[in-house]
């Protein structure tokens, strides 16, 4: 439109303050929800776990520092950050189901999980291969790549495959990451450590069903994570019996990783037998 006095174009005035900063025109996909904020906290924890693994374990080793206490504190901090990432991952799903979730929530969740439960534990394995006395660096690097690729494949499959409600196919990436780290912290000989890590990577891409952490199971998982943080803190500050407590907790984590597939397999076998019995009973006159 033309102003009749000045012969210039009129500039339409903004209706309100929101129109000035453009928030009303912001696409819905660009607005973060509360669940998305928790997901970003997950990614931040994963990145900081890599940071502490580098600055507190790898760099002192490369520079010839003999401060074992610093390495212990940094390792504990890195693992605690992965545990915190698991808490964020647990709650962002719960919040997304209770409240609104943005259209990019699923993508944010996969990217954050890749950092916290793919890159961070794989990097932990890589650094373990560089600092441990009996480890082989190149073989450890290969194991780290296997862990990373297993998480990538698992997350990609999770986005493409529709499963029955309440179940995961393959070991969940947070559980797998914590199991991998627990195997490293057990300080077993190199070959058993390597085989166990590869076994966990295989479970993550397997078809074994794992229950989703909901209800009582979610509360139990949260309690276990908090207890694990306490064990790591006791070990980091060299508390009496801290080493034994940490190894007990790590061993329990590994045992859970091995036992859950057995229960899942036994349940599938029992279901198959029940279905066969029902089919036979239906065929009888």
N, C-alpha and C positions, 0 to 999 in steps of 0.2 A: 504494500500500500504506500501511497505518496502523501507526505505532509503538504497541504495546500499552501502553507505559509513559507516553508523553507525549501519546498520542492525536493526534499530528500526522503529516503525510505524510512518508515517507522520501524523501530526495533521493538518487538513485543516484550512487555515486562514479565518478569518471572512471577508466577502465581504465588509462590511461597518460598521459604528458605530451602526446602528440600529440592526444588527444581534448580536452584542456583548451583548446588554442589553435585547435582546429577544422580543422587541416590535413588530418586523415583524411577529413573530410566535404567538403573543397573539391572542387568539380566539376573533372573532368579538363580541361575547356575553359578553366579559369582558371589552369592551371599553365603557366608559361613554360618553354620548352625553351631549349637553348643557341642553336639557330637563331633563336628569337624574340628573344633578347637581342641578337644581331647585327643583326636587323631593326630593333630599337629604336635601335641605334647609327646605322643608316642615317637614320632620321627625325631624330635629334638633329643629325646633320651637315647635313641639309637646312635645318633651322630656323636653325642658326648661320650658314649661308651667307646667309640672308636678313638676319640680324642684322648681319653685317659689311658687306653691300651697303648697308644703311641707314645705319649709323653712320659708315662710312668713306668712302662715296661720295656718297650722297644728302644727308645732313645738312650736310657741309662745303660742298657746292654751294649748298644753300639759304641757308646763313649767309654765303656769299661768301668762304670760306676759299680761299687760293691754295696750299695744301699738296698739290701734285701727288704727292709721294712717298707721303703717307698714302693717297691714293686708289689708287695703284698697289699698295701693300701690301694694302689691304683687298680690292681686286679679285682679287689673286692668292690671298689667303686664302679668299675666298668660293668661287673655282673649285676650289682644293685641297680644300675641304670637300665639294664635289660629287663630286670624284674619290674621296675617302675613302668617301662614301656608296655610290659604285659598287663599291668594294672590299667593303664590308659586304654589298651586294646580291649580289655574286658568291659570297661565302663562305657566306652563310646558306643558299643553295640547295644548295651542296656538303655543308654540315653536315647539313642536313635529309635529304639522301639517304643519308648515312652513319649518322646517329644518329636518334633519335626526333624527330618533329615534332609540335607540339601541334595540336589541331583548329582553333585560330584562327590558325595560321601563315600561311595563304594570305591571310586578311583583313588581318593585320598587314603583310604584304609589300606589298599593294596600297596601303594607306594611307600607308605609309612612302615608297613610290615616288612617290606623288602629291605629297608634300611636297618630296622631294629632287630629283625629275626632272620635276615639273610646276610647282609653285609657285616654287621657287628659280630655275630658268632663266627662267621667264616674268617674274618680278620683276626679274631681271637685265636683260632686254630693256626692261622698263618704265623702269628707272632710266637705262639707256643713252639712251632717247629724251628724258629730262629733262636730261641733263648734256652730251650731245654737241652740238657747235656747229651741225652741219648736219642734225640730226635734227628730226623733227616729233613733238611729244609725243603728240598724239592718235592719230596713225597708229601710233606705236610701242606705245601702249596697246592698240590693236586687234590688232597683231601678237602682243603678249604674251597677250592673251585667246585668240587662235588656238592658240598653243603650249599653253596650259593646257588648253583643251578637247580638243586632240588627245591629250594624255596621259590625260585623263579617259576619253575614248572608247576609247582603246587598252587601258587597264587593265580597263575594263568588258567589252570584247570578249574579252580574254584569260581572264576568269573564266567566260565563257559558251560559248566556242567550243573544241572539242577538235581539236587539230591533230596531225599525224603527229609522232612522236618525233624530237627533235633539231632542230626548226625552230620559228622564230617567224613569225607573220604580221604584217608591218609592221616598221618599224625599232624595235628595243627602246628603251624609254623612257630608260635610262641613256645609251645611245649617242646617242640623239636630243638629250638635254639637253646633253651635252658638245659635240655638233656645233653646236647653237645658240649656246652660249657661245663656241665657237671663232670662229664667224662674227662675233660682236660684237667679239672681241679683235683680229680682223684689221684693224679700223678702215678698212673699205672705205667708199666713198660710201654715202649713206643708202639710195638706191633699190636697188642691188644687195644691200645687207645685208638690207633688208626682204624682197626676193624670195627670197633664199636661206633666210631663217628660215621663211617660209611654205612653201617647198618641203620643208624638213625636217619641218614639221608634217604636210604631206600624206603624206610617206613613212611617218610613224608610224601613220597610219590606213589605209594602203594594204594591198594583198594581196601585196605583194612579200615573198618568204620570206628570212629571215635565219637563219643557223645559230646554235644555242645555244652559249654559251661552255663547252665541256666538253673535257677532256683537253688536248691541245696548244693548242687555241684559247683555253682559259681561262688557260693559262700565258702565252700571247702577249698576251692582253688585260691581265693583271696587269702584265706587263713594260711595256706601253705606258702604263698609268696611272702607274706609278712614274716612267717617263721624263718624262711630262707634268708631274708634280709638280716634278721637277728643273728643267724649263724655266721653269715659273712662278716658282720660287724665284730662279732666275738673273735673271729679268726684274724681280721685286720688289726685289731688292737692287742693281739697276742694274749687273749684272756686264757685263764687256766682251762685246759681241755678244749680250747677253741679249734685246734687242728682236728681233733677226734670228732667233735661235733660237726664240723664242716664236711669231713669225709663221710660221716654217717648220713648227713642230709643229701650229699651228692649221690651216694650209693642208693638211697631210697628213691631219688629221682630217676636214676637209671633203671632200677627194678620196676618202677611204675611204667616206664616206657616200654619195658619188655613184657609186662604182665597184661596190660590193657589189651594188646592185640590177641592174647590167648583167650581172654574172656570174650572178646568180640567174635573170635573164630568159634568158640564153643557155643555161643548164643546162635550163630548162624547155622551150625550143625544141628542144634536142638530144634530150631525153627524148621529146617528142612525135614527132619524126622517127623515132627508134628504134622507137617503138611502131607507127607506120604501116608501117615496113619489116617488122617482125615479123608484122603482120596480113596484109600482102600475101604474105609468104613462106608463111604458113599456108594461104592460099587457093589457092596453086599446086598442081597435081596432083603 
